Amino acid sequence: MALALKASIRIAETERGLILLDGRDGQYYELNDSAADMLRALIGGMTTADAARQISERYGVGTGLALTDLSGLIQRLTDLGMVTP
């Protein structure tokens, strides 16, 4: 599942990942390095399965755990209104 950031969302790189800022209400959400890599993969057009494999290889975790984490990230960012699945 590729994701799209809502038009009001801006991304700022940090030493530890990314900060997503919603220009409409000032709400922000900080992502650590692994979550930032997940988001980059998904907004770059990767499927969830491909992103999970990439995260699994990069961080040395099981694909199942990577899929669970990806699903959680997608759900959280959707709930916050920051992405469109």
NORHUFEN-V354395 format. One record per run of one state. SS is the DSSP state (H for helix, E for strand, - for the rest). FROM is the first residue (numbers start at 1). LEN is the number of residues. Records with the same first field share a line. If there is no record, write none. Layout:
# NORHUFEN-V354395
SS=FROM-LEN  FROM-LEN
This chain:
# NORHUFEN-V354395
-=1-3  6-3  15-2  23-5  44-4  60-3  80-3  85-1
E=4-2  9-6  17-6  28-5  83-2
H=33-11  48-12  63-17
